[in-house]
Every structure is written in C-alpha cells, then in structure tokens.
Amino acid sequence: MKARSAGWGHEALEGQDLGDARRNERAKTLVTRFAANPTASIPVACNGWAGAMGAIDFSRMIRSIGEAFRSPTGSARKSARAASTH
C-alpha cells in the first residue's frame, strides 16, 4: 500500500505489521502528525475533534491487540478481534 503522506512516521514504522494494511498506514500517519508538532494537543495534531477521537479509538484498538498477544488464556484475543471488526 502506498503511503498517503511521506514523513518520519512512515520511515520509522516501515516493516511494522499490525495485522492489517489500514492499521499500519494509520499508525504511520499518526506518528508523523505527532512528530511534526510534539507539543500540540491531540485535537490540534489530528486536525480537529473528529481526528482526535479517531486517534483515541485507534490507540484503544492497538492496546487491545497488545493485550491479546500477552494473554496466556487467549480470551483477550477474542475481545481484540471483536473490537477490531467494529
């Protein structure tokens, strides 16, 4: 998938696999935005409240994926899959 906007985040996260090309691209975009203005609030870095809520939702989704991989029982895996489909 071709990057929409070049930036430090795209270089830094090259090869990172979050299980879906759209997630990979979103992570690169967010890192690039935050790196461009590290002192900005999340709404400013994400160009408004809608973008900020998207970044927060993305962060929660990534956290649930991380918990799934750390879970010895695998129960978190099921909840992460369910969260990523919504």
Disulfide bonds with the S-S distance in Angstrom:
none
